[in-house]
Amino acid sequence: MLEKLLEFSLSTGFANITGPQLLMIIVSLILLYLGIYKKYEPLLLVPISFGMLMVNLPLGDLMAEPAEGVLGGLFYYLGLGIELGIYPPLIFLGVGAMTDFGPLIANPKTLLLGAAAQFGIFATFLGAILMGFSPEQAGSIGIIGGADGPTAIYVTARLAPELLGAVAVAAYSYMALVPIIQPPIMKALTTPEERKIVMKQLRPVSKKEKILFPIMVIILTGLLLPAAIPLLGMLMFGNLLRECGVTERLSKASQNELNNIVVIFLGLTVGAKANAAYFLRAETIQIIVLGLVAFAIGTAAGVIMGKIMCKLTKGEINPLIGSAGVSAVPMAARVSQVVGQKANPKNFLLMHAMGPNVAGVIGSAVAAGIFLSLF
């Protein structure tokens, strides 16, 4: 009987857990706390952190590859949606169906803010090359700066699949932590007077404009950058479903059931990439730091462009909306609203910030197309 008890005790996770696994479990619990109690983008952070928790429990074999006569682990199969490039375009379909491009159409100048915020991607790309990463790896790391998890996953799965775990976790972590990372940068680069600027109400956008916009964007960008068609095409298709007025049922399915299912699978499998054996390495830490640098530079570049446009328009544009040029929709736009309202309670920047925010989604997909075309 004692032998059986000893055998059972040795087969439990308690007897097999390692220090690195314990550390990753603690990290996952901290992220769960931030998602549940602090409400930092819980729809992203809760699945990711719970996937991280599950994969670091010993002997679960959730990521085990199939062998002859033996099935693979659950997350191995769910993770194929990432590696085969299925989940990211489906997420873009849902994002497109949920996105109103009206603020961008009403104020096309904000496209410049979305473009400026992509500077972090290319600056970090050069920095990663100088640190010894290959061009393919550098492109995958730089794209984290767009704060667009699906785009980062899509690019990395094609250019540097060996970095997929670190890039995916970094991209989604920074998306979730936008409310913590961005405000200090925004406040450091703007004056109290600039933050108080109240912007004029946007003009109404016609239904015809909203229908034509996704069609024209995919034609122009698709002809210019064919490699970006899978992401931008699904984004614009989702938006057309929303705006055309004859596919309401498909639009709702894209926004709700389909999007929610894909977010669950994607979040769990992204978290599962953060197993201790892979995650706690010097290269992974470098990628996470570079991703943070990319995101910070992108935020700063957007705000600086906002300041330039503020001067050129004689104070018509609040520079804070430039930070929304990173494509974390709609988190970055909400941060612009919160920071602006703290400076001036009469300030309502959300709809103005949605212009550069959705421009950032297009911009990060275009940047992805450039890297895929080059490498």
N, C-alpha and C positions, 0 to 999 in steps of 0.2 A: 504493500500500500504506500509506504514511504517513497519507494522507487517511482511509482506512478505519479505521486504528488510532485516529486522532484522533476520528473520528466515534463509534467504539465507546466511547472513554474518556469522551466528553461525555454518553453515554447511560447511564452507570453511576450508581449512587447516590453513589459517592465524589465525583463532580463536582457533584452537585446537593444534597448535604446542607447544611442550614442550622444556624446556631448553636442556635436553639430546639429543633430536632429532635435535635441532639446532646445537649442538656441532658436532654430527655425520655428518650432512650435510656439515659443514665447513671442517671436516676431508676429506670427499669425494671430495670436491672441490680442496683441496690441492693435493690429490692423482691424480686427473684429470690433474692438472697443471704439476705435475711431469711426468705423462705419455705423455701428448701432447706436452708441451713446452720443457721439459728436455729430452724427448724421453727415459725415463727409462722403458724399456720393455713395450711399449704401447699395444702390443697384449694381455698382461696379465692385466696391470694396468688399462687401459681404461674400459674394461668390468666390472672389479671388482669394481672400484670406482663408475661407473654409476649405478651398481646394488645397491651399498651402498646408493647412493643418492636417488634412487627411493624408496627403502624400508623404509627410514626414513622420507619421506614425509607423513604427517598424513592422516588417513582415506583411504589410498589406498588399504589396506587389501591384499597386494600382497602375503603375506605368510599365509593367512587365511586357516585353514583346512576346508574341506567340511563338511557340516552338512546335516541333512535330508532335501532334496529338495533344497539345496543351494550348488552351486559349490564353490570349493576352489579358492584361489588366483592363479594368473599365476605362480608365483615363487614357490608356493607349489608343483605344478605338475612338473615344470622343475627340482625342487630340488630332486625329486624322483630318478633321474639319479645318484645323489650323494649317497643318502641313500641306494639305492639298489646295489651300487657298479658297475654301468654300465659305467659312464663317465671315471673313471681312467684307466681301461684296454683299452678303445678306444683311449684315449690319448697316451697310451704306444704303441698302434698299429701305430699311426702316427709318434711318436718319432722314433720307430724302422725303419720305412720306410724312414725317413729323415737322419738317422745316418749312418755314415761310420765308421765301426769298424776297418778299416785298420790301423790307428795309434796305436791302442791297440794290434792288431795282430803283427804289425811290431816291437813293443817294449813292450813285455808282462811284463817287469819289472814295467811298470807304473801301473799295476794292484795293486801293493803294495800301491801306492799313493791313489788310489781310496778306498782301504780298510782302510788305516789310517784315511782318512777323515770321516769315519763312527764312529770314536771314540767319536765324539760329541754326537751322538745318544745315546750311552750306558752310557756315563758320565752323561748326563742330565736325563736319565732314573733313575739312582741311586739318583741324586739330587732331582728329583720330588718325589720319594718315601720318602726321608728324610723330605720333606716338607709336607707330609701327604696325597699325592695322592695315589690312589690304584695302584697296578701293571699294570692293564689294562689302566688306565688313564696316568700313567707315560710312558708307551710304546708309547701311542698316542702322548704325548707331545715331547718325545725324538726324534721321527721320523721326527719332523720338522727340526732337524739339518741336514738332508740329502738334504735340499733345493729342495725337490721333491714334489710338490703339489699333484699330483695324488696319490702317495704312501701314503702321510700323510692322505689324505681323505679316501683312501681305508682301511687303518688300523684303523682309528678312527671310521669309520662307523660300524666296526665290534666289536671293543673292548670297545669304550667309546662314543657312539653316542651323549651323552649329551654334549660332548665337541666339537662336529663337527664344529660349527660355529667359535669358537675361533681358533681352530687348522687350519682350512682351510684358514681363513683370515691371520693368522700369516705366514703359509707356503708360500702362494702366495705373500704376501707382501715382505718377505725376498728374494724370488726368483727375484722379480722385482727390489729390492734394492741392488742386488749383487754389482753393480758398486760403490755404496757408502760404503757398509759395509766392503768389502774385502780388498781394497788397503791399508788402515792404518795398518791392521793386517799383511799383506804381507811385507810391508816396515819395520815394527817394528821387524820382525823376521829374516830379511835377511840383508846382508851387500851390499853396492853399488857394490862391486866386484862380489858377487854372482848373483846379478840381471843383470849384464852385460854378463854373460856366454852365448855364442852362441852354440847351440846344433847341432850335426851332422844331416845331412839329413837322413830321415827314408828310409829303404829299400822298394822296391816295393812289394806289396802284391798281390798274384795270385788270379784269380777268384775262383779257387777251394777252396782256404783257406777261402775266404769270404762266400762261400756257406756253407761250412762245419761248420764254426764257430757258427752260430745261432742254428744249429741242435745239435751240441755237447753241447753247453751251456745249452739248455733247458733240454736235457736228464740228464746231470750231476746234475744240480741244482734242476730239478724236482724230481729226485730220492732222493736227499738229503733233500730238503725242499718242500714237496708237497703243502704247504700253499702258496708258492710263485709262483705257476704255472700260476694263472690268469694274474698276472702282467708281469712276465718274459716271459711267453708263448706268450702273445700278442706282447711284445717288439721284441722277436726273430722272430715271424711270420712276423711282419712288415718288419724286416730287410731282411728276406729271400725273400719277395716279391720284395724288392729293388735289391738284388744281384743275384737272380737266372736267370734273363735275359729273362724269358718267361711270366712274369706277369706285364709288364710295366704299363698297364692301371690300374690294381688294386693298384700298388704302388703309382701311381700319385693320385688316388682317396683317398688313405689313407693319403698321405702327404698334400693334398690340401682340396678338398671339405669336406670330412668327418671330418678331423682334425679341419678345421676352424669352422664348425658347432658346434662341441663338445666344442671347446674353448669358443665360444660365450655363449653357454648355461651354461657351467661350470663357466666361469668368472662372469656372471650375478648372478648366484645362490650363488656363494661363497660370493660375495659382499652383497647379500641379507641376509646372515647369520649375518651381522654386524648391526642388528637393535639396537637402543639405549637401549631398555629394557633389552636385553640379553648381549650386548657388554660391557656396562659400569658397570662392576661388578669387585670386587676384584679378584675373581678367574680367570676371563678372562685376567685381566692385568698380573697376575702371569704367565699364560700360554704364553702370548706374550713375556714377559721378558725371561722366560725359553727357549722359541724357539730361541730368539736372542742369548742367551748363547750357546745353542746347535750348532747353525750355526757358531758362532765365534770359538768355540772349534774345530769343524770339519775343518774349514779353517786353524786354527793354526796347528792342528795335521798333515794335509796334507803337509803344508810348512815345518814342522819339519822333517817329513819323507823324504821330498825332500832334506833337508840339509844333512841328514844322507846318503842318496843315492849319493849326490854330493861328500861327503868325500870318500865313498867307491869306487866310479868310478873315483876318482881323477879329479873331475871337469867336467865330461861329462854331468851331469844333472843340469839344472838350477832349483833351489829350488822353483821358482815362480810357476812352473807347478803343484806343489803339492796342491796349493789352488784350482785348478780345480777339485780336487777329490770329492768335493761336486757335486751332480748330477744336478745342474742347467745348462742344456745343451741348447745352447752353450754359455750362458752368462758368466759362470765362466771361460771358456777357453779364451773368448775374453778379460776378465779382465787381465788374465795372459799375454796375448799379449800386451795389452796397457801399463801395468806397466813395462814389460820387455823392450818395445821399448822406453819408456821415459828414462830408464837407458842407453840404447844403441840403437841408431837408426837403427843399422844393425841387430838387434835381431828380429827374426821371430819365435815366440813360439807357434803360434796358433795350428798348426797340432800336435806338441808335446804335447800341453796341452789337445788336444782332446782325447788322450789316457787315462789319469786319469779321464777325464770328463765322458766319456762313461763307464769307469770302475765304477765310482761313481753311475751311474744309476743302474748298476747291483748290486752294493754293497748295495744301499738303499733298493732295492727290496728284497735282501737276508735278510737284517736286519728286514724288514717287515715280511718276512716269519718266521724268528726266533720268533718274538713277537707273531705272530698268532699261531704258533705251541705251544708256552709255555702257552699262556693265553686263 
